[in-house]
Amino acid sequence: MKCLKNLRRIIRSLNHLQWGVIVLGLIYSLPLFAQDQILEYNLKHREGSGILNIDIKIDHLNSTNTSLVVPRSAPGTYEITNYTRFYKNVIGITVEGDTLPGMLGAGSYYIFREDTFLALIQYEVDVQEMEKELLGAFASSKSRDGYIGILGYSVFGVVEGLEEKPIQLHVRSSANWPVFTTLNPTKKSVGYLSEKVTNYALLADAQYLLGKKVQIHQVDDSPIPLYVAAYSETPIDLSEIGRRAKVSLEGLADYFGYVPMPHYTVCYEFLEPISEKHGYGFSMEHLNSMTASLDTSRAIKDYNPDPPIGSMVHHMGHSWIPLRSYGTGYRPFEWGTAPIIETIWLNEGFIWYVMTKVLEDRKRLNFFRGVTKSAPDYIKRKSLKELSQLGSSQYSLDFDIGRNLFSRGALMAYEMDVEIQRITNGEKSFRDALLGLLKWTDKNQRAFRYDEIEPILSNATSVDLKTIWDKWQRPMKD
């Protein structure tokens, strides 16, 4: 900043021609300088406060071309959430130290109208208000006594155009507060944590747990480093949660034949409900972790030889699909809205079917059949693609949509599995179809288009699955 001020003094002493040449040189050099920049995100929290202070250090971006995008959704949420209402005091700091107010745009973003250069964007996030106003606990960060639980996308905005820039993250809290992140669960930090993050998507995908009441447990003898990170307002058994997570992970590893995650964390919150209107039950998947926000009546307290781990297997299974193999709209993600996704039935239904195989739970197929049979007409009249498009922002809001999506997808997977095993005399199964999707994505490094899905599944199994595919694509009722 001092260098820029000195440069301006020199420019003022030059004649107009010299000044113009220098300014043009600076203008053309700016993009080159910006290409190599590392963004710096700073998150600060003070014990006893439900407010997070966040600043983003940027490299003299022109304020008229700079917007701070606030996520409205995240991969797998399938809904629109107005996080901007919890952002407070959004300001830009110029390279000269002046303050510009952030103006909320027509969408989910802030703009800075004065024509100058920004060095910093600052804002606050009211987590306490967020938890109070968002009725679905799975969508909210949490502020409780001795605990702050953060979903990255609910508090971290992104400067438009800088989504792929590397990030240096700094998290500061009270000196005696442990600070934990699923980005690097092996790191033990108290009061301060610093982590290099590849890009914004990974920053937003992660969870951050702060506080004296955070409990961390590493599971022994797991296929990969496996952790439990928990906050509970009733007694819980961390080792039992870890044992269930290990059983889930081992079952999925046996099914797929490999584990793609470098490490994994199951994040559990067992909470006293804020009100009768608040819902606790939906969980969320992330690249290398899952979060479950449950009420205290569902606390895991004792050993269970036959534990109900279907949800854990399902959400952990998403680390294979769709987090590492996905259709158009899922990635690259449009953070400022809930993008239209045509393959929610695949994301959810295929992994629910995997759960039935891992847990040998054939009875779940009858549940899926019952859901589709009793579906209201407005759902039966929609094709699978149309229903997924509708579910892109209403999956949990109208759970008839959500559960019919995963039920149809699971039943399609079942029929494909039966056909694959019949034609190949048991040498192949639906597992090979899923591995085909994963290998295709790894090779092509992009989202698959809708018309590419069936050929990928058929080619991977050497079985023509088009008849089954066509059957399930049609509306269930004309």
PyMOL commands that set and color helices and strands:
alter all, ss='L'
color gray80, all
select helices_A, chain A and resi 2-12+16-35+63-65+83-86+127-133+137-139+152-155+200-205+238-256+296-298+310-317+344-358+363-373+377-380+384-394+399-423+430-444+450-461+466-473
alter helices_A, ss='H'
color red, helices_A
select strands_A, chain A and resi 39-45+51-62+67-69+87-94+99-101+103-104+109-111+117-126+142-144+147-151+158-159+167-172+178-181+189-190+192-197+207-210+215-219+226-232+264-271+283-286+289-295
alter strands_A, ss='S'
color yellow, strands_A
deselect
rebuild
show_as cartoon
